[in-house]
Amino acid sequence: MSDYSSQIPYQDGHLVHKTNSAVFTPEECQLIIDEAEKKATEMGWTTKRHGNFPTTDLPLAELPRTLQFFRYALVERIYPLLRSQFGQFLPDGGKSLRVADGFVVKYDAEGGQTELKPHRDGSVLSFNILLNPSSEFEGGGTWFASLDDAVGIEQGEVVSHSSSLYHGGHGITSGKRYIMGVTVWHCWVVSRGRVEVEVEVGNRLHEFRNASTSNRWCNVFAAPTYTYT
């Protein structure tokens, strides 16, 4: 996939990208929301999984049908997209990308979480996918300090970025907003300890993250045979 727009130039590439068309269909997005809401009636939404910057979310490991679909979509749609966007910054062109964490986030202007404070992710790359139509909420988007603005997307579209960029979830003022949030390692990093690539934003240097996780993450989202009906 090459239909995306790019921001924050660096060397011969960019550090933020958004697709100009959907990567997930509306039907796929709705199935993910439905499974998450059904699971939430059984166990509730988690609110303490991410330390100082928690989200109201459910990990994909708790959503078996979504996980099965996502593992397929990673190989067929998302990893090729990330390689085209960030391959020049990564060892082996990004052939060894692996998901560290994936989760469905719910923002709710009526008594729920409405925003996510600015932070940096402890991974190499990050992306999120909007799961419901933007007509169902006001506000939202991924805010980047380097842009001093939020990047908005439509249902099924993807915004991806260097995890080291200072960013947050721009607040919603009405409605509900569902996204899939994902952080990504490069297994070269996990096995060797560091990606020796630095990215400059303004006058500051941020590095693609040191790895402090175990190799087990490299296998969690390995792609199986896929049937999603």
C-alpha positions as CSV (number, residue, x, y, z in Angstrom):
1,M,0.0,0.0,0.0
2,S,1.4,3.4,-1.0
3,D,-1.7,5.6,-0.6
4,Y,-0.7,7.6,2.5
5,S,0.3,11.2,3.4
6,S,3.5,11.9,5.4
7,Q,4.6,14.6,7.9
8,I,7.6,15.5,10.0
9,P,10.5,15.0,7.4
10,Y,13.7,13.3,8.5
11,Q,16.6,12.5,6.2
12,D,15.0,10.7,3.2
13,G,11.7,9.8,4.9
14,H,9.1,11.0,7.4
15,L,8.2,10.1,11.0
16,V,4.4,10.4,10.8
17,H,2.1,8.9,8.2
18,K,-1.6,8.5,7.7
19,T,-3.4,6.4,5.1
20,N,-5.7,8.1,2.7
21,S,-8.0,5.1,2.4
22,A,-9.2,2.4,4.8
23,V,-7.0,-0.6,5.7
24,F,-9.9,-2.3,7.6
25,T,-13.4,-2.4,6.1
26,P,-16.4,-1.0,8.0
27,E,-17.6,-4.5,8.6
28,E,-14.2,-5.6,10.0
29,C,-14.2,-2.5,12.3
30,Q,-17.7,-3.2,13.6
31,L,-16.9,-6.8,14.4
32,I,-13.9,-5.7,16.5
33,I,-16.1,-3.2,18.4
34,D,-18.8,-5.7,18.9
35,E,-16.5,-8.3,20.3
36,A,-14.8,-5.8,22.6
37,E,-18.1,-4.5,24.0
38,K,-19.3,-8.1,24.5
39,K,-16.2,-9.0,26.4
40,A,-16.4,-5.8,28.4
41,T,-19.8,-6.9,29.7
42,E,-18.1,-10.0,31.1
43,M,-14.8,-8.6,32.5
44,G,-15.0,-4.8,32.2
45,W,-12.7,-2.5,30.4
46,T,-9.1,-2.4,31.8
47,T,-7.8,0.9,33.0
48,K,-4.4,0.3,34.6
49,R,-2.4,-1.7,32.0
50,H,-0.1,1.2,30.8
51,G,1.5,2.6,33.9
52,N,1.5,6.4,34.0
53,F,-0.5,6.7,30.7
54,P,-3.4,4.2,31.0
55,T,-6.2,3.8,28.5
56,T,-9.6,2.4,28.8
57,D,-9.0,-0.7,26.8
58,L,-9.1,-4.4,26.2
59,P,-6.0,-6.3,25.1
60,L,-6.4,-8.3,21.8
61,A,-5.4,-11.4,23.7
62,E,-8.8,-11.2,25.3
63,L,-10.6,-11.0,21.9
64,P,-10.0,-14.3,20.1
65,R,-11.8,-13.5,16.9
66,T,-10.2,-10.1,16.6
67,L,-6.8,-11.5,17.4
68,Q,-7.2,-14.1,14.7
69,F,-8.2,-11.5,12.1
70,F,-5.4,-9.1,13.3
71,R,-2.7,-11.6,12.9
72,Y,-3.7,-12.2,9.3
73,A,-4.0,-8.4,8.7
74,L,-0.6,-7.8,10.0
75,V,1.1,-10.0,7.4
76,E,-1.2,-9.1,4.5
77,R,-1.8,-5.4,5.1
78,I,0.0,-3.7,8.0
79,Y,3.6,-4.9,8.0
80,P,3.9,-4.1,4.2
81,L,2.6,-0.6,4.9
82,L,5.0,0.0,7.8
83,R,7.9,-1.3,5.7
84,S,7.1,1.1,3.0
85,Q,6.8,4.0,5.5
86,F,9.8,3.3,7.8
87,G,11.9,0.7,6.1
88,Q,14.8,3.1,5.4
89,F,15.2,3.6,9.1
90,L,15.2,0.0,10.2
91,P,17.7,-2.9,10.0
92,D,16.8,-5.3,7.2
93,G,14.2,-2.9,5.9
94,G,11.8,-3.8,8.6
95,K,11.4,-7.5,7.7
96,S,11.5,-8.5,11.4
97,L,8.7,-6.3,12.7
98,R,6.7,-7.8,15.5
99,V,3.8,-6.5,17.6
100,A,4.6,-5.9,21.3
101,D,1.1,-4.9,22.4
102,G,-2.3,-4.5,20.7
103,F,-5.5,-3.3,22.3
104,V,-8.9,-1.8,21.6
105,V,-9.4,1.6,23.2
106,K,-12.7,3.2,24.1
107,Y,-13.0,7.0,24.6
108,D,-16.4,8.1,25.9
109,A,-17.4,11.7,26.4
110,E,-20.2,10.7,28.8
111,G,-18.4,9.7,31.9
112,G,-15.5,7.8,30.4
113,Q,-11.9,8.5,29.3
114,T,-11.9,11.4,26.8
115,E,-8.2,11.9,26.1
116,L,-4.7,10.5,26.6
117,K,-2.0,12.8,28.0
118,P,1.1,13.3,25.9
119,H,3.8,10.7,26.2
120,R,6.3,8.6,24.3
121,D,5.8,4.9,23.7
122,G,8.4,2.3,24.8
123,S,8.7,0.7,21.4
124,V,10.0,1.3,17.9
125,L,6.9,2.1,15.9
126,S,3.3,2.8,17.0
127,F,0.1,3.0,15.0
128,N,-3.7,3.2,15.6
129,I,-6.7,2.4,13.5
130,L,-10.0,4.2,13.9
131,L,-12.8,1.7,14.3
132,N,-16.0,3.7,14.3
133,P,-17.0,6.5,11.9
134,S,-15.7,10.0,12.8
135,S,-19.3,11.2,12.6
136,E,-20.0,9.5,15.9
137,F,-17.8,11.8,18.0
138,E,-16.4,15.3,18.1
139,G,-12.7,15.9,18.5
140,G,-10.2,13.1,18.7
141,G,-7.1,12.3,16.6
142,T,-3.5,11.7,17.5
143,W,-1.8,14.9,18.7
144,F,1.9,15.4,18.0
145,A,4.0,18.0,19.8
146,S,6.2,18.5,16.7
147,L,3.1,19.5,14.7
148,D,1.2,21.2,17.6
149,D,-1.8,19.6,16.0
150,A,-3.8,16.4,15.9
151,V,-3.8,14.1,12.9
152,G,-7.3,12.8,12.3
153,I,-8.3,9.7,10.4
154,E,-11.5,8.1,9.1
155,Q,-12.9,4.7,10.0
156,G,-10.5,1.9,9.0
157,E,-7.6,4.3,8.3
158,V,-4.2,4.1,10.0
159,V,-1.9,6.7,11.6
160,S,1.6,5.4,12.2
161,H,4.6,7.1,13.7
162,S,8.0,6.7,15.4
163,S,7.2,5.7,19.0
164,S,9.8,8.2,20.3
165,L,7.7,11.2,19.1
166,Y,5.9,13.0,21.9
167,H,2.2,12.4,21.2
168,G,-1.2,11.9,22.9
169,G,-4.9,11.2,22.2
170,H,-6.6,14.5,21.5
171,G,-9.8,14.8,23.6
172,I,-13.3,14.1,22.4
173,T,-16.1,16.4,23.4
174,S,-19.0,14.3,22.5
175,G,-19.8,10.7,21.4
176,K,-17.7,7.6,21.6
177,R,-14.4,6.9,19.8
178,Y,-13.0,3.4,19.3
179,I,-9.5,2.8,18.1
180,M,-7.1,-0.1,17.9
181,G,-3.7,0.9,19.4
182,V,-0.6,-1.1,18.6
183,T,3.1,-0.8,19.5
184,V,5.7,-2.6,17.4
185,W,9.2,-3.9,18.0
186,H,11.8,-4.9,15.5
187,C,13.1,-8.4,16.5
188,W,16.6,-7.3,15.5
189,V,16.3,-4.8,18.4
190,V,15.1,-7.4,20.8
191,S,17.9,-9.8,20.0
192,R,20.7,-7.3,19.8
193,G,19.5,-4.7,22.3
194,R,19.3,-1.5,20.3
195,V,18.4,0.1,17.0
196,E,21.3,2.5,16.0
197,V,19.1,5.0,14.4
198,E,18.3,8.4,15.7
199,V,15.5,10.8,14.5
200,E,15.7,14.5,14.8
201,V,12.5,16.5,15.6
202,G,13.2,20.2,15.7
203,N,16.4,20.6,17.6
204,R,15.9,17.5,19.7
205,L,17.1,14.0,19.1
206,H,15.0,11.0,19.9
207,E,16.1,7.5,19.3
208,F,14.2,4.5,18.1
209,R,13.8,2.7,21.4
210,N,16.2,0.5,23.3
211,A,14.7,-2.9,23.8
212,S,13.9,-4.0,27.4
213,T,11.4,-6.8,26.6
214,S,11.9,-10.5,26.0
215,N,11.9,-12.4,22.7
216,R,8.5,-13.9,23.6
217,W,6.9,-10.8,22.1
218,C,8.2,-11.8,18.7
219,N,5.9,-14.8,18.6
220,V,2.6,-13.6,20.2
221,F,1.1,-12.3,17.0
222,A,2.6,-14.8,14.5
223,A,0.1,-15.2,11.6
224,P,-2.1,-18.4,11.5
225,T,-4.4,-19.7,8.8
226,Y,-7.2,-17.2,8.7
227,T,-11.0,-17.4,8.3
228,Y,-13.0,-14.5,9.7
229,T,-16.8,-14.9,9.2
